[in-house]
Amino acid sequence: MHAYEAIARRTSVRSYRQEPVPRYVIERLIAAAVRAPNHKLTEPWRFVVVTGEAKRRYAEIRRAHRAKRFENPESPEAKRAIEKTVKECLETPAFIFVLCKVTDDPVRQEEDYASVMMGIQNLMVAATADGLGTYLRTGGIMSLPEVRELVGAGDEYRIVGIVSLGYLAAEPEPTRRTTAAEFTRWME
């Protein structure tokens, strides 16, 4: 698949076939990620691939995290939502946790964060080109001590994103986007 086509087809996918993604495929995606620009070649990224028993532990962490959102986690609605989260997690063949090295220099920290996000984009576009689906999760779950411990993110690393990865269960509908022209101003 041509790069422009992969970029245009990339969309968030949450439903995957129950087929494992081979290690060599994941390694190739990570190799695409580390080709992202990074100022002064700091190479700030680290990747933790979570499958198998580690994925089950992650699903239980997500269960507890999701339950906290409900006033009454034992209510039928809450139980359905919590179990949906766990099921989605267990049915995802692999998760790639993407970490960024922390630095005291605020300018470098910003540059490194941008590099890691570009690496995630490379990984996701490459996955699309290989017929895989991805979903990027960010937010509060990444700072949970249990999640940080699971992936070995000591104080020297920040979790920037969690990429769900798997073979498509169904061809996703393209996401409607505003045209680039509407965001572009030309100056001469």
C-alpha positions in Angstrom: 0.0 0.0 0.0 1.3 3.4 -0.9 2.1 5.8 2.0 -0.6 8.3 1.0 -3.2 5.6 0.9 -2.2 4.2 4.3 -2.4 7.7 5.8 -5.8 8.3 4.3 -7.1 4.8 5.4 -5.7 5.0 9.0 -8.5 5.2 11.5 -9.0 4.2 15.1 -10.0 0.5 15.3 -11.2 -1.3 18.5 -12.4 -4.6 17.1 -9.8 -7.3 16.0 -9.7 -10.9 14.9 -8.4 -13.2 17.6 -5.3 -13.9 15.6 -2.0 -13.0 17.3 0.2 -10.5 15.5 3.6 -12.2 14.9 6.6 -10.8 16.7 8.4 -10.0 13.5 5.4 -7.9 12.3 5.5 -5.9 15.6 9.3 -5.5 15.4 8.9 -4.1 11.9 6.3 -1.6 13.1 8.6 -0.5 15.9 11.4 -0.2 13.4 9.2 2.2 11.4 8.5 4.1 14.7 12.1 4.8 15.4 12.6 6.3 11.9 10.7 9.4 13.2 12.6 12.7 13.4 14.2 13.3 16.8 16.1 16.4 17.5 19.9 15.8 18.1 19.2 12.1 17.7 18.1 11.7 21.4 16.1 8.6 20.6 13.8 9.2 23.6 11.4 6.3 22.9 11.0 3.0 24.5 8.4 0.3 23.6 6.9 -2.4 25.7 4.8 -5.0 23.9 2.1 -6.5 26.1 0.5 -9.8 25.3 -0.5 -13.0 27.1 -0.5 -12.9 30.9 0.7 -9.3 31.0 -2.3 -8.4 28.9 -4.6 -10.1 31.4 -3.0 -8.1 34.2 -3.5 -5.0 32.2 -7.2 -5.9 31.7 -7.7 -6.2 35.5 -6.0 -2.8 36.0 -8.5 -1.4 33.4 -11.4 -3.1 35.2 -10.5 -1.3 38.4 -9.9 2.0 36.7 -13.2 1.9 34.8 -15.1 0.9 38.0 -13.9 4.1 39.7 -15.9 6.1 37.2 -19.2 4.9 38.6 -20.9 6.0 41.8 -22.2 2.4 42.1 -19.9 0.0 40.3 -22.3 -2.8 41.2 -25.2 -1.3 39.2 -26.2 -3.3 36.0 -25.1 -0.4 33.8 -21.8 -0.1 35.4 -21.2 -3.8 35.3 -21.9 -3.9 31.6 -19.6 -1.0 30.9 -16.8 -2.4 33.0 -17.1 -5.9 31.4 -17.1 -4.3 28.0 -13.8 -2.6 28.8 -12.3 -5.8 30.0 -13.6 -7.8 27.1 -12.2 -5.3 24.6 -8.8 -5.4 26.4 -8.7 -9.2 26.4 -9.8 -9.4 22.7 -7.0 -7.1 21.6 -4.1 -9.2 20.4 -1.3 -6.8 21.5 -0.7 -3.5 23.2 2.4 -1.4 22.5 3.1 1.0 25.4 5.2 3.8 24.1 7.4 5.6 26.6 9.5 8.8 26.4 12.6 9.4 28.4 12.1 12.2 30.9 14.6 15.1 31.0 15.0 18.2 33.2 15.4 20.4 30.1 11.9 21.7 29.2 12.8 22.4 25.6 14.3 19.0 25.1 11.3 17.4 26.9 8.9 19.0 24.4 11.1 18.0 21.4 11.4 14.4 22.7 7.6 14.2 23.3 7.0 15.4 19.8 9.4 12.8 18.4 7.7 10.0 20.3 4.3 11.1 19.0 5.7 11.1 15.4 7.0 7.6 16.1 3.6 6.5 17.2 2.1 7.9 13.9 4.8 6.1 11.9 3.9 2.9 13.7 0.2 3.3 13.1 0.5 4.2 9.4 2.8 1.2 8.9 0.3 -1.0 10.7 -2.4 0.3 8.3 -0.2 -0.5 5.3 0.2 -4.1 6.7 -3.6 -4.6 7.1 -3.6 -4.1 10.8 -5.8 -1.9 12.9 -4.7 0.4 15.7 -6.2 2.5 18.5 -4.2 5.1 20.4 -5.1 5.5 24.0 -3.9 8.4 26.1 -5.1 9.9 29.4 -5.2 9.1 33.0 -4.6 5.4 32.9 -1.1 5.9 31.8 -0.1 7.6 35.1 -1.5 4.8 37.3 1.2 3.3 39.4 -0.1 -0.2 38.5 0.3 0.5 34.8 3.7 2.1 35.2 4.8 -0.9 37.3 3.4 -3.4 34.7 5.5 -1.9 31.9 8.5 -1.1 34.0 8.2 2.7 33.6 10.4 4.0 36.4 10.7 7.6 37.2 12.9 8.2 34.1 10.1 7.4 31.7 6.7 8.8 30.9 4.1 6.7 29.1 3.0 8.8 26.1 0.5 6.4 24.5 -0.8 2.9 24.5 -1.4 1.5 21.0 -3.9 -1.4 20.6 -2.9 -3.6 17.7 -4.5 -6.4 15.8 -5.8 -7.7 12.5 -9.0 -6.0 11.4 -12.3 -7.8 12.4 -14.0 -5.8 9.7 -13.0 -3.1 7.3 -13.5 0.2 9.2 -15.6 3.0 7.8 -13.4 5.9 6.8 -13.6 8.8 9.3 -14.8 12.0 7.9 -12.2 14.7 8.1 -12.3 18.4 7.3 -10.2 19.0 4.1 -6.7 20.3 4.6 -7.5 23.3 2.5 -9.8 24.6 5.3 -6.8 24.6 7.7 -4.3 26.1 5.3 -3.3 29.7 4.6 -0.8 30.5 1.8 1.5 33.5 2.2 3.7 34.8 -0.6 
